[in-house]
Amino acid sequence: MKLLISFVYYLMWTSLILTVFGLFKPWLALWWADYSNRKQVLQYYGTTFLLLLIMYIIMTGIA
């Protein structure tokens, strides 16, 4: 269980860092997309960050 919590924790921080980078230069975070803007960065990485944050809070509350 600790391995899963650590994995979610590091994925959460990675998505937060990519969100911050993507707000300044969207093509850095969305290099695979043909067209990228800040709204897409928030949709992909912001949503991922929030979901992982909720998962992390739930898992650490249970463990």
C-alpha positions in Angstrom: 0.0 0.0 0.0 2.9 2.4 0.8 4.2 1.8 -2.7 0.9 2.8 -4.3 0.7 5.9 -2.0 4.2 6.9 -3.1 3.4 6.4 -6.7 0.3 8.5 -6.5 2.2 11.2 -4.6 5.0 11.5 -7.2 2.5 11.4 -10.1 0.6 14.2 -8.4 3.6 16.4 -8.1 4.7 15.7 -11.7 1.3 16.8 -13.0 1.4 19.9 -10.9 4.9 20.8 -12.3 3.7 20.1 -15.8 0.7 22.4 -15.2 2.9 25.2 -14.0 5.2 24.8 -16.9 2.3 24.6 -19.3 0.8 27.8 -18.1 3.9 29.6 -19.2 4.8 27.6 -22.3 2.0 25.3 -23.3 4.0 23.5 -26.0 6.4 22.2 -23.3 3.6 20.3 -21.5 1.6 19.3 -24.6 4.5 18.5 -27.0 2.5 15.7 -28.5 -0.5 17.8 -29.5 -0.7 19.6 -32.9 -2.2 22.7 -31.2 -1.8 23.5 -27.6 -3.0 26.3 -25.4 -3.3 27.0 -21.7 -6.9 25.8 -21.4 -5.8 22.4 -22.7 -3.0 22.3 -20.2 -5.4 22.9 -17.4 -7.9 20.3 -18.7 -5.3 17.6 -19.0 -2.8 18.2 -16.2 -5.0 20.3 -13.8 -7.7 17.6 -13.8 -5.2 14.9 -13.3 -3.6 16.8 -10.4 -6.9 17.2 -8.7 -7.9 13.6 -9.1 -4.6 12.4 -7.8 -4.7 14.8 -4.9 -8.1 13.4 -3.9 -6.8 9.9 -4.2 -3.8 10.7 -2.1 -5.9 12.3 0.7 -8.3 9.3 0.7 -5.5 6.8 0.7 -3.5 8.5 3.5 -6.6 8.9 5.5 -7.3 5.2 5.3 -3.7 4.0 5.8 
